[in-house]
Every structure is written in C-alpha cells, then in structure tokens.
Amino acid sequence: MIHCKAKTSSGAPCNAKPNASGFCFAHDPERKRERDAARKLGGKHRKRGVSGTPFPDADTKTAQGLTAFLDVLLRETWVLEASIARSRTLAYIVSVQKSVLEVGEIEARISALENLNRSG
C-alpha cells in the first residue's frame, strides 16, 4: 500500500492513503483552505449551546411545580435536532411527568378526604 509522502509531528511516516498529489488530505498543502473550512465546521458542530431559557420559576417541591418544570424541559428538548437520544429523553420526561401527575392526584384526594374528615 502506498502512503502519504508527509511525516507526522513525531517524524514518523504518515500512514494515510495519499491523493493524486502524493499527500493525504491532512498534509496536502494545496488543500489547506478545505482543511480549515472542515475544522471550522467541525468546531461548530461540537459546540454545546447554553439554554436561552431562564430557570423556570417553579416550586419543585410540589407536584404542580414539578409539572411546570418538566414542561419546560420537554419544550427545551423538543427543539433539539431529531435523534434517538432526543426521543429517549422526551419519553423519559413524559414518563416522569406522568408519575408526578399521578402523585399529585393522590395528594389532592388525600387532602380532600382530610378536609371532609375535619368538617364532619
């Protein structure tokens, strides 16, 4: 197999497959602009954005507050690029939200029963 004509930074021969110029993409002096553009694009794709949404004004110690908080998470996740990870996250948030709603409903029923017991 033919290898790139360049040497690595350690001085060893580059083992990449060469182009017509005899250099690989990483070492070809005529392809510097393409490499720079690819590096810049790669950097943009790796950046992790900071949420523009302020922290929800929700009391996370109550079922109603947790539901509001989870709703914000759901909306933040929905706008992300479609992926398996996003789908799993959405499903997980919905599952947690369902559990919170169930607990909130039980708390409301208990509270109603306690009020009935006090007045009766």
Secondary structure, DSSP 8 states (H G I E B T S, - for coil): ----SSB-TTS-B--S---TTSS-TTT-GGGHHHHHHHHHHHHHHH------S------TTSHHHHHHHHHHHHHHHHTS---HHHHHHHHHHHHHHHHHHHHHHHHHHHHHHHHHHHH-
